[in-house]
Amino acid sequence: MVPRGLSPRAGDPGAMMWLGRAGRELLRWGHGGAAPRRGAEVLVSAAGGESSGIAEILMNRPHARNSLGKVFVNELFSALEQLRLDEKVRVVVFKSEVKGVFCAGADLKERAQMDDAEVGHFVKRLRNLMDEIAALPVPTIAAIDGYALGGGLELALACDLRVAASSAKMGLIETTRGLLPGAGGTQRLPRCVGIGLAKELIFTGRQIDGQQAASIGLVNHTVPQNNEGDAAYQRALTLAREILPQAPFAVKMGKLAINRGMEVDIASGMAIEGMCYAQNIPTRDRQEGMAAFREKRPPQFIGK
């Protein structure tokens, strides 16, 4: 089913099904939001000043290195729901409040208390969580200032962009624990670095640092770590501020076109691009962009 307003005349109707979840989420965005909440393990923060429009999901489970336990996962779901409904948010940055670690992956101590059926259910919930992150209609950036292992790297892979400190360690290490990636790693890693490299990293359970990750395209940028231990976060903020001035609806539609187009053949992808482009034509931001160009001034976009 095509999200409301996407014209079937823009391309092959057979391509419409590929708009899927991301398209539905885009249409839900901006219908009003809840006040920010503080959770025990996940915090939601909105930046001000020149960074207004940047929201941060702060992971804060120090005693378990931000591992993906039940409470942590529940609070991440709540944070995502809050941000999905906030029309003022233009970029979301995922950051750890625990020095030296982004997210250590599964909470194996908690997992050991589950029976087989409970494990299967919980891993499915983790998979859904990563899909929720990927389905956020605004750009998302993972700031990796420390270890991102197993499910932690799968969380980063669900984001649109990744920035890592050169000293950060990343890996899908599940095979070293008798497991395999189960929250999207077998699907998102090969789409990011290619099939051959993804197989090598998953088969060996190898950990790589930020420099190596940048060299294979796993992260967009790598930076030397600073004394405060937040170099990747600072670079992620700089990147987010580059996105802020751009037309919000056009950025959302660009994300939607890329994400859905990558899943289909190029002809269907071109049809998806056409439908997304058609959605942008009547916006006030497009008119503002043309006017600003004619008048030789910076555009003032409002997201409508």
C-alpha positions as CSV (number, residue, x, y, z in Angstrom):
1,M,0.0,0.0,0.0
2,V,1.3,3.5,-0.9
3,P,1.5,6.1,1.9
4,R,-1.2,8.8,1.4
5,G,-0.2,11.4,-1.2
6,L,2.4,9.4,-3.1
7,S,1.2,9.4,-6.6
8,P,1.0,6.2,-8.6
9,R,1.6,8.2,-11.7
10,A,5.2,8.8,-10.5
11,G,6.2,5.3,-11.6
12,D,5.4,1.6,-11.7
13,P,2.6,0.7,-9.2
14,G,4.5,-2.5,-8.5
15,A,7.2,-0.4,-6.8
16,M,4.8,1.1,-4.3
17,M,4.9,-1.7,-1.9
18,W,8.6,-0.9,-1.3
19,L,7.8,2.4,0.4
20,G,6.7,0.1,3.3
21,R,7.4,1.0,7.0
22,A,9.6,4.0,6.4
23,G,6.9,5.7,4.4
24,R,4.3,5.0,7.0
25,E,6.6,6.4,9.7
26,L,7.2,9.5,7.6
27,L,3.5,10.2,7.5
28,R,3.2,9.7,11.2
29,W,6.0,12.2,11.9
30,G,4.9,15.6,13.1
31,H,1.5,14.7,14.6
32,G,2.5,16.1,18.0
33,G,4.9,14.8,20.6
34,A,5.3,14.1,24.2
35,A,7.4,16.0,26.7
36,P,11.0,14.6,27.1
37,R,11.3,11.9,29.7
38,R,14.2,10.6,31.8
39,G,14.6,6.9,32.1
40,A,16.9,5.0,34.4
41,E,19.1,3.7,31.5
42,V,18.2,5.8,28.5
43,L,18.0,9.6,28.4
44,V,16.5,11.9,25.7
45,S,18.0,15.3,25.3
46,A,17.2,18.2,23.0
47,A,20.0,20.6,22.1
48,G,19.5,24.4,22.1
49,G,21.1,27.4,20.4
50,E,22.8,26.7,17.1
51,S,22.1,23.0,17.6
52,S,18.4,23.4,18.1
53,G,16.7,20.5,16.1
54,I,19.3,18.0,17.2
55,A,18.0,15.3,19.6
56,E,20.2,12.9,21.5
57,I,19.6,9.4,22.7
58,L,22.0,9.0,25.6
59,M,22.7,5.4,26.7
60,N,23.4,5.3,30.4
61,R,23.8,1.7,31.8
62,P,27.3,1.9,33.3
63,H,27.2,-1.2,35.4
64,A,26.5,-3.4,32.3
65,R,28.4,-1.4,29.7
66,N,25.2,-0.4,28.0
67,S,24.4,-4.0,27.2
68,L,21.0,-4.7,25.7
69,G,18.9,-5.8,28.7
70,K,15.1,-5.8,29.0
71,V,14.8,-2.4,30.8
72,F,17.4,-0.8,28.5
73,V,15.6,-2.1,25.4
74,N,12.1,-1.0,26.7
75,E,13.4,2.5,27.3
76,L,15.0,2.7,23.9
77,F,11.6,1.9,22.4
78,S,10.0,4.6,24.4
79,A,12.7,7.1,23.4
80,L,12.2,6.3,19.7
81,E,8.4,6.7,20.0
82,Q,8.9,10.1,21.7
83,L,11.3,11.4,18.9
84,R,9.2,10.0,16.1
85,L,6.3,12.2,17.1
86,D,8.4,15.4,17.7
87,E,8.2,17.6,14.6
88,K,11.0,19.9,15.9
89,V,13.6,17.1,15.6
90,R,15.7,17.2,12.5
91,V,18.6,14.9,13.4
92,V,19.0,12.2,16.1
93,V,22.5,11.4,17.6
94,F,23.0,8.2,19.5
95,K,25.6,8.7,22.2
96,S,26.9,6.7,25.2
97,E,27.2,8.3,28.6
98,V,29.5,5.5,29.7
99,K,33.1,6.3,29.0
100,G,35.0,3.9,26.7
101,V,31.9,2.0,25.5
102,F,29.1,2.7,23.0
103,C,27.2,-0.5,23.5
104,A,28.6,-3.9,24.6
105,G,25.9,-5.9,22.9
106,A,23.7,-8.5,24.5
107,D,23.3,-8.8,28.2
108,L,24.5,-12.4,28.4
109,K,24.0,-12.6,32.2
110,E,20.3,-11.7,31.7
111,R,20.1,-14.0,28.6
112,A,21.4,-16.9,30.7
113,Q,18.3,-16.8,32.8
114,M,16.0,-17.2,29.8
115,D,14.7,-20.5,28.3
116,D,14.9,-21.1,24.6
117,A,11.5,-19.7,23.9
118,E,12.2,-16.5,25.8
119,V,15.5,-16.1,24.0
120,G,13.8,-16.3,20.6
121,H,11.2,-13.8,21.7
122,F,13.7,-11.3,23.1
123,V,16.0,-11.5,20.0
124,K,12.9,-10.8,17.8
125,R,12.3,-7.8,20.0
126,L,15.9,-6.6,19.5
127,R,15.4,-7.1,15.7
128,N,12.3,-4.9,15.9
129,L,14.2,-2.3,17.9
130,M,16.8,-2.0,15.2
131,D,14.1,-1.7,12.6
132,E,12.5,1.1,14.6
133,I,15.8,3.0,14.6
134,A,16.2,2.5,10.9
135,A,12.6,3.6,10.3
136,L,13.0,7.0,12.0
137,P,12.3,9.5,9.2
138,V,15.1,11.9,10.1
139,P,18.8,11.2,9.8
140,T,20.4,9.3,12.6
141,I,24.1,9.3,13.6
142,A,25.9,6.9,15.9
143,A,28.7,8.4,17.8
144,I,31.0,5.5,18.6
145,D,33.6,6.5,21.2
146,G,34.3,3.1,22.6
147,Y,33.3,-0.6,22.2
148,A,30.5,-1.4,19.8
149,L,30.2,-5.1,19.8
150,G,27.5,-7.6,18.7
151,G,24.2,-5.9,19.2
152,G,26.0,-2.7,19.9
153,L,27.4,-2.6,16.4
154,E,24.0,-3.8,15.0
155,L,22.5,-0.7,16.7
156,A,25.1,1.5,15.0
157,L,24.4,-0.2,11.7
158,A,20.7,0.7,12.0
159,C,21.7,4.4,12.0
160,D,22.1,6.3,8.8
161,L,25.6,7.5,9.6
162,R,28.4,6.4,11.9
163,V,31.3,8.4,13.4
164,A,34.0,6.5,15.4
165,A,37.0,7.4,17.5
166,S,40.1,5.9,16.0
167,S,40.6,3.9,19.2
168,A,37.0,2.5,19.2
169,K,36.5,-1.2,18.8
170,M,33.8,-2.7,16.6
171,G,32.8,-6.2,15.7
172,L,30.0,-8.7,15.2
173,I,31.5,-11.1,17.7
174,E,28.6,-13.5,18.1
175,T,30.3,-16.5,16.6
176,T,32.9,-16.4,19.4
177,R,30.0,-17.0,21.8
178,G,28.3,-19.8,19.9
179,L,25.8,-17.4,18.3
180,L,25.3,-15.5,15.1
181,P,24.1,-11.9,14.7
182,G,20.4,-11.9,15.2
183,A,19.4,-8.2,15.3
184,G,20.1,-7.3,11.7
185,G,23.8,-7.7,11.5
186,T,23.8,-10.4,8.8
187,Q,21.7,-8.1,6.6
188,R,23.0,-4.6,7.3
189,L,26.7,-5.3,7.5
190,P,26.9,-6.7,3.9
191,R,24.9,-3.8,2.6
192,C,27.4,-1.5,4.3
193,V,30.8,-3.1,3.5
194,G,30.0,-5.7,0.9
195,I,29.3,-9.4,1.1
196,G,32.9,-10.7,1.2
197,L,34.1,-8.4,4.0
198,A,30.9,-9.0,6.0
199,K,31.3,-12.7,5.8
200,E,34.9,-12.4,6.9
201,L,34.1,-10.2,9.9
202,I,31.1,-12.4,10.9
203,F,32.8,-15.8,10.4
204,T,35.9,-14.7,12.4
205,G,34.2,-12.6,15.0
206,R,37.0,-10.1,14.5
207,Q,37.1,-6.7,16.2
208,I,38.5,-3.7,14.2
209,D,39.3,-0.2,15.3
210,G,38.0,3.1,14.0
211,Q,40.7,3.5,11.4
212,Q,40.1,0.1,10.0
213,A,36.3,0.7,10.1
214,A,36.7,3.9,8.1
215,S,38.9,2.2,5.5
216,I,36.2,-0.4,4.7
217,G,33.3,2.0,4.8
218,L,31.8,0.8,8.0
219,V,31.9,4.3,9.4
220,N,31.7,7.6,7.6
221,H,34.4,9.4,9.7
222,T,37.0,8.5,12.2
223,V,38.7,11.0,14.5
224,P,41.5,10.7,17.1
225,Q,40.2,10.3,20.6
226,N,40.4,13.3,22.9
227,N,41.1,13.5,26.7
228,E,37.4,13.8,27.4
229,G,36.7,10.5,25.5
230,D,34.0,12.1,23.3
231,A,35.8,12.9,20.0
232,A,33.3,10.9,18.0
233,Y,30.4,12.6,19.6
234,Q,31.9,16.0,18.9
235,R,32.4,15.1,15.2
236,A,28.8,13.7,15.1
237,L,27.5,17.0,16.3
238,T,29.5,18.8,13.6
239,L,27.9,16.5,11.0
240,A,24.5,17.0,12.5
241,R,24.9,20.8,12.3
242,E,25.7,20.4,8.6
243,I,22.3,18.7,8.1
244,L,20.3,21.2,10.2
245,P,20.1,24.0,7.7
246,Q,18.9,21.8,4.9
247,A,15.2,21.5,4.0
248,P,13.8,19.0,6.5
249,F,11.1,17.4,4.3
250,A,13.5,17.1,1.4
251,V,16.1,15.4,3.7
252,K,13.4,13.0,4.9
253,M,12.3,12.2,1.4
254,G,15.9,11.7,0.3
255,K,16.3,9.2,3.2
256,L,13.1,7.4,2.2
257,A,14.1,7.2,-1.5
258,I,17.6,5.8,-0.7
259,N,16.4,3.3,1.9
260,R,13.6,1.9,-0.2
261,G,15.4,2.1,-3.5
262,M,18.4,0.1,-2.2
263,E,16.0,-2.9,-1.7
264,V,14.8,-3.1,-5.3
265,D,16.0,-3.1,-8.9
266,I,17.0,0.2,-10.3
267,A,13.8,0.7,-12.4
268,S,11.7,0.3,-9.3
269,G,14.1,2.5,-7.4
270,M,13.7,5.3,-10.0
271,A,9.9,5.0,-9.6
272,I,10.3,5.4,-5.8
273,E,12.5,8.4,-6.3
274,G,9.8,9.9,-8.6
275,M,7.1,9.4,-6.0
276,C,9.3,11.0,-3.3
277,Y,10.1,13.9,-5.5
278,A,6.5,14.4,-6.3
279,Q,5.8,14.7,-2.6
280,N,8.3,17.5,-2.3
281,I,7.2,19.7,-5.2
282,P,4.3,21.4,-3.5
283,T,6.2,22.2,-0.3
284,R,6.8,25.7,1.0
285,D,10.4,24.8,1.5
286,R,10.9,24.2,-2.2
287,Q,9.4,27.5,-3.0
288,E,11.6,29.1,-0.4
289,G,14.7,27.5,-1.8
290,M,14.0,28.8,-5.3
291,A,13.2,32.3,-3.9
292,A,16.4,32.4,-1.9
293,F,18.4,31.4,-4.9
294,R,16.9,34.2,-7.0
295,E,17.4,36.7,-4.2
296,K,20.9,35.6,-3.4
297,R,20.2,35.0,0.3
298,P,20.4,31.9,2.6
299,P,17.1,30.0,2.6
300,Q,15.0,29.8,5.8
301,F,13.4,26.3,5.7
302,I,10.5,25.5,8.0
303,G,9.9,21.8,7.2
304,K,6.6,22.3,5.3
